[in-house]
Amino acid sequence: ASWTETVTVGADQDATDYVEFDYASPGTCWTTNQSGFNYAQWTLLQSLADSYGDRFIVRIWENAVEYDGFETMSRSLESVGTTIPEALKRWRVQNFARDYDLAPHFTRTVDKAGTINRDGQWAPRARIEQLGANYVSVNVRGPRTFSVRGDNLELVGLGRRNGQIEVFPLGRSGVFDASQFEDATLMVFNNAVPHAPGECSGQSYSITTSAATGAMSQPQYHFSARHFAPPS
């Protein structure tokens, strides 16, 4: 309903008021039963529409006639060659970039879980639920190897330069050089899918930073930084 409102009436809408729920707690799982998130997560539909066209959203609703639960989404995504974890990871990156036409109406940025300032191990108090993400600012200069500890977790390097948010999937461990960017952040993503919608649980984690033995790879894709603001 929220996404349809943004598509049909544009800026004359109320859907952007709900975004704050999800941006304030990005580590909360997709399909959470917590109040407010169902409307807040209309940006996922917009992210999918940006990738596959508005007609794809109609396909999800059509598949809901025949399928239930996660199968409705997984069948839809299978038709365009992707999966729920991959689509949700891209959405979490797009939320960070705030690359939406209506982003000037958003009241906040994604929440920041903390900052890595030196080599060694870093761990937050926050936990990440299934298909949720944490965003950790990186102030360590020069190429570093970042490794994450925690079940079903992976790292994505996010760097702002030349008007874009460049995206570097690192997996469980990879090289990222914060000194190459105006802003540098590690996204920690939980790629586990809940057993059923709403059955969410948190995963603790830590990140180890060490001197790099290789070079940073090329970005896999990027988003526009036209509406970007650093995590708060």
C-alpha positions, 0 to 999 in steps of 0.5 A: 500500500505504501509503495503504491502510494509513492508510485501513484501520487509521487511527492504528495504522499505519507509513505516517507514518514514510515521510513524512519522505523527501518532506517533507525533499526536496519539490523531488524529482520525483514518480515519482522512483526514489530509495528511500523516496519511493514509500512516502512519497508516499501523501499524494498519494493522500490529497490526491486522496481528499480532493478526489474521494473514496476511490472515485477511488483505486480508479478509478486502479487500474482504469485501470491495467488498460488504461493505462500510465505517466502515462496511468493518472493523466492519464485518471483526473484527466481524468474529474474535470476536472483534470490531473497538474500541477494535482493535484500543485500542490494536493498540494504545497500540502496538504503545506505545510499538513500538512492530513491527519488523521494529520499529528500523527504526522508527524516534520517539516514541509516543508523550507525553501529559504530566506528573502526579506528584501528587494527585489531578486533572490534565488536558492537553491542548490536546484533543483526537479525536475519536479512538485516544489516549493520553499518560500521564507519571505517577510519583506518587509513590504507588497505586493510583486510577485514574479516567478520566472525558470526554465523551467516554474516558477510561484509560489503565495503561501501565507499563514496567518491565521484558522486557515487556509492561504490559497492565491494562485496567482501564475503567473510573476509576481503580487502577494503581501502577507506583512504580511497573515499570521501566516506567509507563504511562496512556493511555487515549483512546477515544472509540467513532467511528466517524459517518463517516470516516473523521468526527472527533472532539476533546474531552477534559478531566481531570484525578483525582488521589487519594489514592487507596482503593484496589489493582492493578489487574493483567495485561490483556495482554502484548507486548514485550519491545524490541524496547520500548522508553519512550514517547517524 
